Amino acid sequence: MSSTYGKIFKIATFGESHGVGIGVIIEGCPSGIAFDSDFIQSELTRRKPGQSRITTQRKEADEFEVLSGVFEGKTTGTPIAIVIRNEDQRSKDYSHIAAQYRPSHADYTYQEKYGVRDYRGGGRSSARETAARVAAGALAKLVLKKLGVQVQAYVSQVGNIALSQGYKELDLSQTENNAVRCPDPIVAEQMFDFIDGVRKAGDSVGGVVSCVATGVPVGWGEPVFDKLHAELGKAMLGINAVKGFEYGSGFAGVSLLGSQHNDEFYIDDSGKVRTTTNYSGGIQGGISNGEDIYFRVAFKPVATIMQDQNSVDQYGDVAIVQGKGRHDPCVVPRAVPIVEAMAALVLVDFYLRNKAIKME
């Protein structure tokens, strides 16, 4: 099972939803980075369950413990091990589906691939694992901060309720001011009420998380197999419940002509090469061009719903899967810090890889 990501700044996550805990080992982090524990904890708090009535009511503090790689508040350049212990497991909530395949879950595929599976909350396939990614991504953010690079995500759509503005027309500082993490307070309230109604109906709904990375210099990314947008896509599609990824103009760009879609160059007042538009999404030829990198990530409706569903079990018998347990009716509010974390991990890895390309 592949549980690693990255070429130089590498992470390996471990643990299950209802096991003792989850965690991450980070290799390749430069030494001398100030290890801001308060910031890392704040990122985990943004992702943790039980934030509001439109998220799962599982109560986890998601407080982390550093086992290695940090000394006197700074990274040492050696592997950093972080563990987050589970505190509120209710494995009995899943005993009724021990042999059943929940629709649109990983139960059937895990059983067929490995011949055994941890049915307690999905085990390794649970989104609980993403807390480890957020911890690692928070450290990646601290590295990027020293480089003047910032990653900001927000909820831009829930069901059919969507923002009409692009990120430049929004005040992204408002994103954390509501439970949905939508920077438009009026639309955020509509989204909240809709999610709450879906929750009361025992159902679920999907949405879109948009993200922008600013301050990325020219040159990050590789021109053939490790294109920057390809790695961002891989990182995002590796997040639980993600069904789609687009960057720049995305699918909407197919309706434009080349004369409309091309980003023309000019020299700004500081002598830098810039583009008049940014349909490219800050990436050309798989390499960052110095403009903002922006993309959208689509999340499906959560597979677990509080309604009976037809299925089969691992013995080939017909089964009725009953919805029990504690689950998010919509994942996108808690997915915002996960999207940011994975984007930060991609970017910091390419920063370190780029340092080996040429001598100054």
C-alpha positions as CSV (number, residue, x, y, z in Angstrom):
1,M,0.0,0.0,0.0
2,S,1.4,3.3,-1.0
3,S,1.3,5.8,1.9
4,T,4.1,8.1,0.8
5,Y,4.2,11.3,-1.2
6,G,7.0,13.6,-2.4
7,K,10.5,13.4,-4.0
8,I,12.6,15.5,-1.6
9,F,10.1,16.8,1.0
10,K,8.6,13.4,1.6
11,I,5.8,12.3,3.8
12,A,4.6,8.9,4.9
13,T,1.3,8.7,6.8
14,F,0.1,5.8,9.0
15,G,-2.8,4.8,11.2
16,E,-6.5,4.1,10.9
17,S,-9.7,5.8,11.8
18,H,-10.4,3.6,14.9
19,G,-6.9,2.5,15.7
20,V,-4.7,3.9,18.4
21,G,-3.9,7.0,16.4
22,I,-2.6,8.4,13.1
23,G,0.6,10.1,12.2
24,V,3.1,11.2,9.7
25,I,6.9,10.9,9.1
26,I,8.4,13.8,7.2
27,E,11.7,13.5,5.5
28,G,13.7,16.1,3.6
29,C,12.5,19.2,5.6
30,P,15.4,21.6,5.7
31,S,17.1,22.3,9.1
32,G,16.7,25.5,10.9
33,I,13.0,26.0,10.2
34,A,11.2,27.5,13.2
35,F,8.7,24.8,14.3
36,D,5.6,26.8,15.1
37,S,3.6,24.4,17.2
38,D,0.8,26.8,17.7
39,F,0.4,27.3,14.0
40,I,0.5,23.6,13.2
41,Q,-2.2,23.0,15.9
42,S,-4.3,25.8,14.5
43,E,-4.3,24.1,11.1
44,L,-5.3,20.7,12.7
45,T,-8.1,22.5,14.5
46,R,-9.4,23.8,11.2
47,R,-9.8,20.2,10.0
48,K,-10.9,18.5,13.2
49,P,-14.4,17.0,13.6
50,G,-17.2,18.4,15.7
51,Q,-16.7,22.0,14.6
52,S,-20.4,22.7,14.1
53,R,-23.7,20.9,13.5
54,I,-23.0,20.6,9.8
55,T,-19.9,18.4,10.5
56,T,-19.5,15.0,12.1
57,Q,-20.0,15.1,15.8
58,R,-17.0,12.8,16.6
59,K,-15.0,14.7,19.2
60,E,-11.3,14.7,18.6
61,A,-8.9,17.3,20.0
62,D,-6.4,16.3,17.2
63,E,-3.6,17.5,19.4
64,F,-0.2,16.3,18.1
65,E,3.0,15.0,19.6
66,V,6.4,15.4,18.0
67,L,8.6,12.3,18.5
68,S,11.7,13.3,16.6
69,G,13.3,15.8,14.2
70,V,12.8,19.0,16.3
71,F,15.2,20.5,18.8
72,E,14.9,23.7,20.7
73,G,12.0,24.9,18.5
74,K,13.7,24.2,15.1
75,T,13.9,21.4,12.6
76,T,17.1,19.5,12.7
77,G,17.1,18.2,9.1
78,T,16.4,14.6,10.3
79,P,13.1,12.8,10.0
80,I,10.2,14.4,11.8
81,A,7.7,12.0,13.4
82,I,4.3,13.4,14.4
83,V,1.5,11.3,16.1
84,I,-2.1,12.3,16.7
85,R,-3.9,9.9,19.1
86,N,-7.5,8.9,18.5
87,E,-9.8,9.7,21.5
88,D,-13.4,9.2,20.5
89,Q,-13.6,5.9,18.6
90,R,-17.0,4.2,18.5
91,S,-16.2,1.0,16.7
92,K,-19.5,-0.6,17.7
93,D,-21.2,1.9,15.3
94,Y,-19.7,-0.3,12.5
95,S,-20.2,-3.8,13.7
96,H,-23.4,-4.2,11.7
97,I,-21.5,-3.7,8.4
98,A,-18.5,-5.9,9.2
99,A,-19.3,-8.1,6.3
100,Q,-21.4,-5.7,4.2
101,Y,-20.2,-3.5,1.3
102,R,-21.4,0.1,1.8
103,P,-22.4,1.7,-1.5
104,S,-19.6,4.0,-3.0
105,H,-17.2,3.2,-0.1
106,A,-13.9,1.3,-0.4
107,D,-15.2,-1.8,1.4
108,Y,-15.5,-4.0,-1.7
109,T,-12.3,-2.9,-3.4
110,Y,-10.2,-3.2,-0.2
111,Q,-11.7,-6.7,0.5
112,E,-10.9,-7.9,-3.0
113,K,-7.4,-6.3,-3.1
114,Y,-6.2,-7.3,0.3
115,G,-8.5,-10.2,1.4
116,V,-9.0,-8.4,4.7
117,R,-10.2,-4.9,5.7
118,D,-10.7,-2.8,8.8
119,Y,-14.4,-2.1,8.7
120,R,-14.3,0.3,11.7
121,G,-15.0,3.6,10.0
122,G,-13.3,2.5,6.9
123,G,-9.9,1.9,8.6
124,R,-7.1,3.2,6.3
125,S,-9.6,4.5,3.7
126,S,-11.2,6.9,6.2
127,A,-10.6,10.6,5.7
128,R,-9.4,10.6,9.3
129,E,-6.0,9.9,7.8
130,T,-5.9,13.4,6.3
131,A,-5.2,14.9,9.7
132,A,-1.7,13.6,9.2
133,R,-1.4,15.3,5.9
134,V,-2.6,18.6,7.4
135,A,0.1,18.4,10.1
136,A,2.8,17.9,7.4
137,G,1.2,20.5,5.2
138,A,1.4,23.0,8.0
139,L,5.1,22.5,8.2
140,A,5.3,22.9,4.4
141,K,3.4,26.2,4.8
142,L,6.0,27.4,7.3
143,V,8.8,26.7,4.7
144,L,6.8,28.5,2.0
145,K,6.2,31.5,4.3
146,K,9.9,32.1,4.4
147,L,9.8,32.3,0.6
148,G,6.8,34.7,0.4
149,V,4.5,32.0,-0.9
150,Q,0.9,31.7,0.5
151,V,-1.8,29.1,-0.2
152,Q,-5.4,30.0,0.5
153,A,-8.5,27.8,-0.2
154,Y,-12.2,28.4,0.3
155,V,-15.5,26.8,-0.4
156,S,-16.9,28.1,-3.7
157,Q,-19.8,25.8,-4.2
158,V,-22.2,23.5,-2.2
159,G,-24.7,21.5,-4.3
160,N,-26.0,24.1,-6.8
161,I,-25.2,27.1,-4.6
162,A,-22.1,28.7,-6.0
163,L,-20.1,31.9,-5.8
164,S,-20.4,34.0,-8.9
165,Q,-17.1,35.8,-8.3
166,G,-13.5,34.7,-8.9
167,Y,-11.0,34.8,-6.1
168,K,-9.7,38.3,-7.0
169,E,-13.2,39.7,-6.4
170,L,-13.5,38.1,-3.0
171,D,-12.2,39.1,0.5
172,L,-10.5,35.8,1.3
173,S,-9.8,37.0,4.8
174,Q,-13.5,36.3,5.6
175,T,-13.1,32.6,4.8
176,E,-12.7,31.5,8.4
177,N,-15.5,33.7,9.8
178,N,-18.2,31.1,9.2
179,A,-18.7,27.3,9.5
180,V,-18.8,26.7,5.8
181,R,-15.5,28.5,5.0
182,C,-17.1,30.6,2.2
183,P,-15.7,34.1,2.0
184,D,-19.1,35.6,1.0
185,P,-21.2,35.8,4.2
186,I,-24.5,35.9,2.4
187,V,-23.8,32.9,0.3
188,A,-22.2,31.1,3.3
189,E,-25.5,31.4,5.2
190,Q,-27.4,29.9,2.2
191,M,-24.8,27.0,2.0
192,F,-25.0,26.4,5.8
193,D,-28.8,26.2,5.8
194,F,-28.8,23.9,2.8
195,I,-26.2,21.5,4.3
196,D,-28.2,21.5,7.6
197,G,-31.4,20.6,5.7
198,V,-29.5,17.8,4.0
199,R,-28.2,16.6,7.3
200,K,-31.7,16.5,8.8
201,A,-32.9,14.4,5.9
202,G,-30.2,11.9,6.5
203,D,-28.5,12.6,3.2
204,S,-25.3,14.2,2.0
205,V,-24.2,16.8,-0.6
206,G,-21.0,17.6,-2.5
207,G,-19.2,20.8,-3.3
208,V,-16.2,22.6,-4.7
209,V,-13.1,24.0,-2.9
210,S,-11.2,26.6,-4.8
211,C,-7.6,27.4,-4.0
212,V,-5.0,30.0,-5.0
213,A,-1.2,30.1,-4.4
214,T,0.4,33.5,-4.6
215,G,4.1,34.5,-4.6
216,V,5.2,31.3,-6.4
217,P,8.3,32.3,-8.5
218,V,9.0,31.3,-12.1
219,G,10.5,27.8,-12.6
220,W,8.8,25.4,-10.2
221,G,7.7,22.2,-11.9
222,E,9.1,19.8,-14.5
223,P,8.4,19.9,-18.2
224,V,7.4,16.3,-19.0
225,F,6.1,13.8,-16.5
226,D,6.2,15.8,-13.3
227,K,4.4,18.9,-14.6
228,L,3.4,21.2,-11.7
229,H,-0.3,21.0,-12.6
230,A,-0.1,17.2,-12.9
231,E,1.3,16.9,-9.5
232,L,-1.3,19.3,-8.0
233,G,-3.9,17.2,-9.7
234,K,-2.5,14.0,-8.3
235,A,-2.3,15.5,-4.8
236,M,-5.9,16.7,-4.9
237,L,-7.3,13.5,-6.5
238,G,-5.6,11.6,-3.7
239,I,-7.9,13.3,-1.1
240,N,-10.9,11.3,0.0
241,A,-14.1,12.0,-1.9
242,V,-12.5,14.1,-4.6
243,K,-14.0,13.5,-8.1
244,G,-12.5,16.3,-10.2
245,F,-9.7,18.8,-10.6
246,E,-9.2,21.8,-12.9
247,Y,-6.7,24.6,-13.0
248,G,-6.7,28.0,-14.8
249,S,-9.5,28.2,-17.3
250,G,-10.2,24.5,-16.8
251,F,-13.0,23.0,-18.8
252,A,-14.6,26.4,-19.4
253,G,-11.5,27.2,-21.6
254,V,-12.7,24.9,-24.4
255,S,-15.4,27.5,-25.3
256,L,-12.8,30.1,-26.1
257,L,-10.7,30.6,-29.2
258,G,-6.9,30.6,-29.1
259,S,-6.9,34.4,-29.7
260,Q,-9.1,34.8,-26.6
261,H,-7.4,32.3,-24.4
262,N,-3.7,33.1,-25.0
263,D,-2.1,35.0,-22.1
264,E,-0.2,37.9,-23.7
265,F,3.1,39.0,-22.1
266,Y,4.2,42.5,-21.1
267,I,6.9,44.1,-18.9
268,D,5.6,45.7,-15.6
269,D,7.0,48.7,-13.9
270,S,9.5,46.7,-12.0
271,G,10.9,45.1,-15.1
272,K,9.3,41.7,-14.6
273,V,7.7,39.7,-17.3
274,R,3.9,39.3,-16.6
275,T,0.8,38.3,-18.5
276,T,-2.2,40.4,-19.2
277,T,-4.6,37.5,-18.4
278,N,-4.1,34.3,-16.5
279,Y,-6.1,31.6,-18.3
280,S,-3.0,29.4,-17.8
281,G,-3.6,29.4,-14.1
282,G,0.0,30.4,-13.4
283,I,1.5,27.3,-15.1
284,Q,2.8,27.0,-18.6
285,G,4.6,24.0,-20.0
286,G,4.2,22.4,-16.6
287,I,6.3,25.1,-15.0
288,S,5.2,28.1,-12.8
289,N,5.3,31.4,-14.7
290,G,5.2,33.7,-11.7
291,E,1.4,34.5,-11.9
292,D,-1.1,33.3,-9.3
293,I,-1.7,29.5,-9.4
294,Y,-5.4,28.8,-9.0
295,F,-7.5,25.6,-9.2
296,R,-10.8,24.0,-8.2
297,V,-11.4,20.7,-6.5
298,A,-14.7,18.9,-6.7
299,F,-15.9,16.7,-3.8
300,K,-18.7,14.1,-4.2
301,P,-21.6,13.8,-1.7
302,V,-20.4,11.8,1.3
303,A,-21.0,8.1,0.7
304,T,-22.3,7.4,4.2
305,I,-25.9,8.5,4.6
306,M,-28.5,7.9,7.3
307,Q,-30.8,5.9,5.0
308,D,-31.2,2.3,4.2
309,Q,-29.4,1.2,1.0
310,N,-29.4,-2.0,-1.1
311,S,-26.1,-3.8,-1.3
312,V,-24.5,-7.3,-0.9
313,D,-22.1,-8.7,1.6
314,Q,-18.7,-10.5,1.2
315,Y,-20.5,-13.8,1.1
316,G,-22.5,-12.9,-1.9
317,D,-25.8,-12.4,-0.1
318,V,-28.2,-9.5,-0.5
319,A,-27.9,-7.0,2.3
320,I,-29.5,-3.8,3.5
321,V,-26.9,-1.3,4.6
322,Q,-28.2,0.8,7.5
323,G,-26.7,4.2,8.0
324,K,-25.2,4.6,11.5
325,G,-22.4,6.5,13.2
326,R,-21.2,10.1,13.0
327,H,-20.5,11.5,9.5
328,D,-20.2,14.8,7.7
329,P,-23.2,15.7,5.6
330,C,-20.8,17.7,3.4
331,V,-17.1,17.4,3.5
332,V,-16.0,20.7,1.9
333,P,-15.9,22.9,5.0
334,R,-13.4,20.6,6.6
335,A,-11.7,19.9,3.3
336,V,-10.4,23.5,2.9
337,P,-7.3,23.0,5.1
338,I,-6.7,19.6,3.5
339,V,-6.6,21.1,0.0
340,E,-4.2,23.8,1.3
341,A,-2.0,21.2,3.0
342,M,-1.6,19.1,-0.2
343,A,-0.9,22.1,-2.3
344,A,1.7,23.3,0.1
345,L,3.4,19.9,0.1
346,V,3.5,19.9,-3.7
347,L,5.0,23.4,-3.9
348,V,7.6,23.0,-1.2
349,D,8.8,19.7,-2.9
350,F,9.2,21.5,-6.2
351,Y,11.0,24.4,-4.5
352,L,13.6,21.9,-3.1
353,R,13.8,20.0,-6.4
354,N,14.3,23.3,-8.3
355,K,17.3,24.2,-6.2
356,A,19.2,21.2,-7.7
357,I,18.5,22.3,-11.4
358,K,21.2,24.9,-11.9
359,M,24.1,26.5,-10.1
360,E,23.7,30.3,-9.5
